[in-house]
Amino acid sequence: MDFVQTVGRMYYEQNNHANLADKKIQYFLEHIRTVYFVKTNEFTEEFLNMVAGKSGVDIVNVRSLFLAIENTGNKEVISEDELVVLHRQIASLYEESSTERTLIGDGVIED
């Protein structure tokens, strides 16, 4: 975990927010694939419902997060504020998740 935080800090200090956002998104999508066993190649309504159902997170929050992921992923440059909002939305989904053990950016949360 120290390595991840160090790399994250490095990108943040270089103001490479888009690259850091991309890495956060990829890490989050890997979490969706490995914890919930859901393919993440398309964010269809069926996909969103599966994530909501398996995570226990309200569908409105899931939709909002994946809309932010799509919007962020389509940009070459994002602001620090956009990065912070994305981070908070991802962290919120982890925290709201009904999984027994969930990794979050700065530690492990256990229900």
C-alpha positions in Angstrom: 0.0 0.0 0.0 2.9 2.4 0.6 4.0 2.0 -3.0 0.5 2.9 -4.3 0.5 6.0 -2.0 4.0 7.0 -3.2 3.1 6.7 -6.8 -0.2 8.5 -6.3 1.7 11.3 -4.5 4.2 11.5 -7.4 1.5 11.9 -10.0 -0.4 14.4 -7.9 2.7 16.5 -7.3 3.4 16.6 -11.1 -0.1 17.9 -11.6 -0.8 14.9 -13.9 -4.4 14.6 -12.7 -5.7 12.9 -15.8 -3.0 10.1 -15.5 -3.8 9.7 -11.8 -7.5 9.6 -12.5 -7.0 6.9 -15.2 -5.0 4.8 -12.7 -7.6 5.2 -10.0 -10.3 4.2 -12.5 -8.4 1.1 -13.7 -7.8 0.0 -10.1 -11.5 0.5 -9.3 -12.6 -1.4 -12.4 -10.3 -4.3 -11.4 -11.9 -4.3 -8.0 -15.4 -4.6 -9.7 -14.1 -7.5 -11.9 -12.4 -9.4 -9.1 -14.8 -8.8 -6.1 -18.1 -8.9 -8.0 -17.1 -10.9 -11.0 -18.7 -8.4 -13.4 -17.2 -7.6 -16.8 -16.4 -3.9 -17.0 -16.0 -3.4 -20.8 -19.4 -1.6 -21.2 -21.3 0.5 -18.7 -24.8 -0.6 -19.7 -27.9 -0.4 -17.6 -27.6 -4.1 -16.9 -24.0 -3.6 -15.8 -25.0 -0.8 -13.4 -27.8 -2.8 -11.9 -25.4 -5.8 -11.4 -22.9 -3.5 -9.6 -25.6 -2.0 -7.5 -27.1 -5.4 -6.6 -23.8 -7.1 -5.8 -22.3 -4.2 -3.9 -25.5 -3.1 -2.0 -25.0 0.5 -3.2 -28.0 2.5 -4.3 -28.3 2.5 -8.1 -28.4 6.3 -8.2 -24.9 6.5 -6.6 -23.6 3.8 -9.0 -25.0 5.6 -12.0 -23.5 8.9 -10.8 -20.0 7.3 -10.3 -19.9 5.6 -13.7 -21.1 8.8 -15.4 -18.1 10.5 -13.7 -15.8 7.7 -14.8 -17.0 8.0 -18.4 -16.7 11.8 -18.4 -13.2 11.7 -16.8 -12.0 8.9 -19.1 -12.8 11.0 -22.2 -10.6 13.9 -21.1 -6.9 14.4 -21.7 -6.7 17.1 -19.0 -8.7 17.2 -15.8 -8.5 19.7 -12.9 -7.5 19.0 -9.4 -11.2 19.6 -8.3 -12.4 17.0 -10.9 -9.8 14.5 -9.5 -10.9 15.1 -6.0 -14.6 14.6 -6.9 -13.8 11.4 -8.7 -11.8 10.1 -5.8 -14.6 10.9 -3.3 -17.2 9.1 -5.5 -15.0 6.0 -5.8 -14.3 6.1 -2.0 -18.0 6.5 -1.3 -18.9 3.4 -3.3 -16.2 1.4 -1.4 -17.5 2.7 1.9 -21.2 2.0 1.0 -20.4 -1.4 -0.3 -21.7 -4.4 1.6 -18.6 -6.5 1.0 -17.0 -7.7 4.2 -13.6 -6.3 3.4 -13.0 -3.5 0.9 -9.8 -1.8 -0.1 -9.8 2.0 -0.2 -7.2 4.5 -1.3 -5.7 5.0 2.1 -6.3 1.8 4.0 -8.6 -1.2 4.6 -12.1 -0.8 5.8 -13.8 -3.7 7.4 -17.5 -3.9 8.1 
